[in-house]
Amino acid sequence: MSVPRRRRAAIVALLVLLAGAPLLALAPAVPGAVRVAGVSLLWWYSALVAPVLATGIAIACLVRDRE
């Protein structure tokens, strides 16, 4: 895959991660209010899952750009 295509794919993936929190909060039946280990799913996604995935995507994109 070419560098511009890889960057475009990384940007799309990051935007999808960014859109996940409002979708969890505003979706019908409010799935973001479901509790996991005493904390809402929206909190887990916003504070842990999305930042970790975004960091991994950014690092992978930067490392592959150097090759």
N, C-alpha and C positions, 0 to 999 in steps of 0.2 A: 504494500500500500504506500502511496506517495505521501510525502510530508504534509502538503496542504490538506489532503483527504483525511489523514490521521488527526490533524488539528481540528478539522471541521467535526469529525466524529467525537472528539473529546469535548468540544464546545457544546454539541448537542447533548451529550451525556450529562454534562454539568448543568445545563439548563433544565433537563428532565429532573435531576436531583433537586434543583431549586424549586421547581413547580410542585414537588411532592408534598411539602408541608401545607400549602394552602388547600391542596386537594384533600389531604387527610382532615383538615379542619372544617372544610365546607361541604364535604361529600354527604349525601343522604345517610341517615342513621349514625352520623358522626363516628366513623371508625377511629379517629384520633383520640377519642375519649376512652377507649378500651384500656384497661389497666394491665400492665405487665410488671410483675415484681413491685407492685404498689405505685408505679409511676405510669402516666398516660403514654400511649403509643406515639402520640404526637411529640412528646418530650424526647422519647428514645430516638425517634427519627431525626428531630431537629438538633439534638445535642450530641448524638453519638453516631448514628448510622450514616447520615448524609455527609457530615464533615470527614469521617474516615474514608468513605468511598470517594469523595471529591479529592482528598489528598492523594489517594492511591491513583486516581485517574490522572491528576496533574503530574505526579512524579513519573508515571509510566509514559506520558506524552513527552515530558522533558527529556527523559533518558533515551527514548527512541529517536528524538530529534537530533541528538548528538551523534548517533551512529551513521 
